Amino acid sequence: MKLFTLLVFLLLLIGTACKTPETSSNMPSVPTTVAQFIDKNPESAENFTWIDEDDYRNTWVMVDEFPRIINGMRDLQDRISRTVRNNPSEDCDQIKGERVLYQFVINEQGLISNLKSNLEEPNSCSDLMEITIRSTQYTSGKVNGEPVRVVFGLPVKF
């Protein structure tokens, strides 16, 4: 019984510690468009320059239901591994060990637009990765049961 009580106390302590202002994210917990997010966090505007400002009001950063990879994350990871492993150029070796963030918008039909990476100098390996990401099928994100455009990020470690 003492062990159980200690375990419950420890879990409560850890749960409380994880909710401190220092560790909390700026990400909203309710459906939020890019425009609403920037209004509340003006310093984050530079993070969305790759999206046309005209689309800020109909592109979401937080939704009721996030897009999913239709064939699953494991399938995407396998295809990414094959892309890197089967690339005969030295380009993949140049970025080996780097974590590259690919950001894009998944539209109402589950198709990708506005794909970009944080690589300063894209190369043939990153181009192949973009093709792999674009060829992935996604479900659309939803707000109130309706499909919407959603900002999506995919970190890839080479």
C-alpha positions as CSV (number, residue, x, y, z in Angstrom):
1,M,0.0,0.0,0.0
2,K,2.9,2.4,0.8
3,L,4.4,1.7,-2.6
4,F,1.1,2.4,-4.3
5,T,0.6,5.7,-2.4
6,L,4.2,6.7,-3.2
7,L,3.6,5.9,-6.9
8,V,0.4,8.0,-7.0
9,F,2.1,10.9,-5.3
10,L,5.0,10.7,-7.7
11,L,2.7,10.7,-10.8
12,L,0.8,13.7,-9.4
13,L,4.1,15.5,-8.8
14,I,5.4,14.8,-12.3
15,G,2.0,15.8,-13.9
16,T,2.0,19.1,-12.0
17,A,5.6,19.8,-12.9
18,C,4.9,19.3,-16.6
19,K,2.2,22.1,-16.5
20,T,4.4,24.9,-15.3
21,P,4.5,28.1,-17.4
22,E,8.1,27.5,-18.2
23,T,7.3,24.2,-19.9
24,S,4.0,25.0,-21.5
25,S,3.8,25.6,-25.2
26,N,2.4,28.6,-27.0
27,M,0.3,26.1,-29.0
28,P,-3.5,26.6,-28.5
29,S,-5.7,23.8,-27.2
30,V,-8.8,24.8,-29.3
31,P,-9.2,25.1,-33.1
32,T,-7.1,28.1,-34.2
33,T,-6.3,29.6,-37.6
34,V,-2.8,30.9,-38.4
35,A,-4.3,34.4,-38.3
36,Q,-5.7,33.9,-34.7
37,F,-2.4,32.3,-33.6
38,I,-0.4,35.3,-34.9
39,D,-2.8,37.8,-33.3
40,K,-2.2,36.1,-29.9
41,N,1.6,35.5,-30.6
42,P,2.9,38.3,-32.9
43,E,6.5,37.2,-32.5
44,S,5.5,33.9,-34.3
45,A,4.5,35.7,-37.5
46,E,8.0,35.0,-39.0
47,N,7.3,31.2,-38.6
48,F,4.5,31.4,-41.2
49,T,6.1,33.5,-44.0
50,W,6.0,30.5,-46.3
51,I,2.2,30.6,-46.3
52,D,0.5,33.3,-48.3
53,E,-1.0,35.9,-46.0
54,D,-4.3,35.7,-47.9
55,D,-4.5,32.1,-46.6
56,Y,-3.9,32.9,-42.9
57,R,-7.6,33.0,-42.1
58,N,-8.4,29.6,-43.6
59,T,-5.3,27.7,-42.6
60,W,-5.3,26.1,-39.2
61,V,-2.6,25.3,-36.7
62,M,-4.9,23.5,-34.2
63,V,-7.8,21.4,-35.3
64,D,-10.4,19.1,-33.7
65,E,-9.0,16.2,-35.8
66,F,-5.5,16.3,-37.2
67,P,-4.5,14.8,-40.6
68,R,-3.3,11.2,-40.6
69,I,-1.0,9.4,-42.9
70,I,-3.3,6.9,-44.7
71,N,-0.8,4.0,-44.8
72,G,0.6,4.9,-41.4
73,M,3.8,6.4,-40.1
74,R,5.7,3.1,-40.4
75,D,5.1,3.1,-44.1
76,L,6.4,6.7,-44.5
77,Q,9.4,5.9,-42.3
78,D,10.2,2.9,-44.5
79,R,9.9,5.0,-47.7
80,I,12.1,7.7,-46.2
81,S,14.8,5.2,-45.3
82,R,14.7,3.7,-48.8
83,T,15.0,7.1,-50.3
84,V,18.1,7.9,-48.3
85,R,19.6,4.5,-48.6
86,N,19.1,4.2,-52.4
87,N,20.3,7.6,-53.3
88,P,23.6,7.1,-55.1
89,S,24.8,10.7,-54.8
90,E,26.9,12.1,-52.0
91,D,24.2,14.6,-51.2
92,C,22.6,12.4,-48.5
93,D,26.1,11.9,-47.0
94,Q,26.4,15.7,-46.7
95,I,23.3,16.0,-44.5
96,K,23.8,12.7,-42.7
97,G,23.0,13.1,-39.0
98,E,21.1,16.4,-39.6
99,R,17.4,16.8,-38.5
100,V,15.5,18.5,-41.3
101,L,12.1,20.0,-40.6
102,Y,9.7,19.8,-43.6
103,Q,6.6,22.0,-43.2
104,F,3.6,22.0,-45.4
105,V,-0.1,22.5,-45.6
106,I,-2.5,19.6,-46.0
107,N,-5.6,20.9,-47.8
108,E,-9.2,19.8,-47.5
109,Q,-8.6,16.9,-50.0
110,G,-5.5,15.6,-48.1
111,L,-3.1,17.0,-50.7
112,I,0.1,18.8,-49.9
113,S,0.9,22.4,-50.8
114,N,3.5,25.0,-49.6
115,L,6.2,22.3,-48.9
116,K,9.4,23.8,-47.5
117,S,12.4,22.6,-45.5
118,N,14.7,24.4,-43.1
119,L,17.8,23.4,-45.2
120,E,19.8,26.4,-46.2
121,E,21.0,24.7,-49.4
122,P,18.6,22.0,-50.6
123,N,20.3,19.2,-52.7
124,S,19.2,16.2,-54.7
125,C,18.7,14.1,-51.5
126,S,16.3,16.7,-50.0
127,D,14.6,17.0,-53.4
128,L,14.0,13.2,-53.4
129,M,12.7,13.5,-49.8
130,E,10.2,16.2,-50.9
131,I,9.0,13.8,-53.6
132,T,8.6,11.1,-51.0
133,I,6.6,13.4,-48.7
134,R,4.4,14.7,-51.6
135,S,3.6,11.2,-52.7
136,T,2.3,10.3,-49.2
137,Q,-1.5,10.2,-48.9
138,Y,-3.0,12.0,-45.9
139,T,-6.5,12.4,-44.6
140,S,-7.7,16.0,-44.2
141,G,-7.8,17.8,-40.8
142,K,-11.2,18.7,-39.5
143,V,-12.8,21.5,-37.5
144,N,-16.5,20.9,-36.4
145,G,-16.5,17.8,-38.7
146,E,-15.6,19.9,-41.8
147,P,-12.3,19.3,-43.7
148,V,-9.9,22.3,-43.5
149,R,-6.3,23.3,-44.5
150,V,-3.8,22.4,-41.7
151,V,-0.2,23.3,-41.1
152,F,1.8,20.1,-40.7
153,G,5.5,19.6,-39.7
154,L,7.5,16.4,-40.3
155,P,11.0,16.2,-38.8
156,V,13.4,13.9,-40.7
157,K,16.7,12.7,-39.4
158,F,19.1,11.8,-42.2
